Amino acid sequence: MKSILFALLAVLLCTCSRPVTMGNQPKATAPETTYIIGYTGGWGGGSAYKLEAGKLYESVKERGLGNAEEIAGGEFKPFRSATGLAAMNELKTNYAPAIFAQIAPKFNCPEMAYDGVCPYFIIVENGDISAWTRSEDDSAPAFVAFMNEVEEALTKM
């Protein structure tokens, strides 16, 4: 009788002491990648547009946003544009790290010397900010093609 009582008590204690999350562990989520586009150059460039967590944002400041770090850390407000959101999602889909691995990050616009502008693409992954601008001097076909897509996306904002 004592052994049956001991067995029942052991089973009861084991079922009561089981952690609540056992078998239901929260999934580790990868940090969200943020994509930012805009123009830099003559007359202070223009607004920046950010895709983060599937939502589209526009920079609060419209001119003279600064360098890539200042833009990425700047203040953004929700931006409602179905065509803009679709364009940013398309850029996200078409982004190929291999294309950008061949081009050193840069955030300069020689064209601003004569009031020209350069489109830029900023990506923030795990807190690391990388940025590229397109200028007339660029010749890598895949990079130029992607940056042309950035320019096209900017027309849809």
Sequence and secondary structure as in RCSB ss.txt:
>XXXX:A:sequence
MKSILFALLAVLLCTCSRPVTMGNQPKATAPETTYIIGYTGGWGGGSAYKLEAGKLYESVKERGLGNAEEIAGGE
FKPFRSATGLAAMNELKTNYAPAIFAQIAPKFNCPEMAYDGVCPYFIIVENGDISAWTRSEDDSAPAFVAFMNEV
EEALTKM
>XXXX:A:secstr
 HHHHHHHHHHHHHHHSS TTTT          EEEEEEEEGGG    EEEETTEEEEES  S   SHHHHHTS 
EEE   HHHHHHHHHHHHH  HHHHHTS      GGGGGT EEEEEEEEETTEEEEEE  TT   HHHHHHHHHH
HHHHHT 
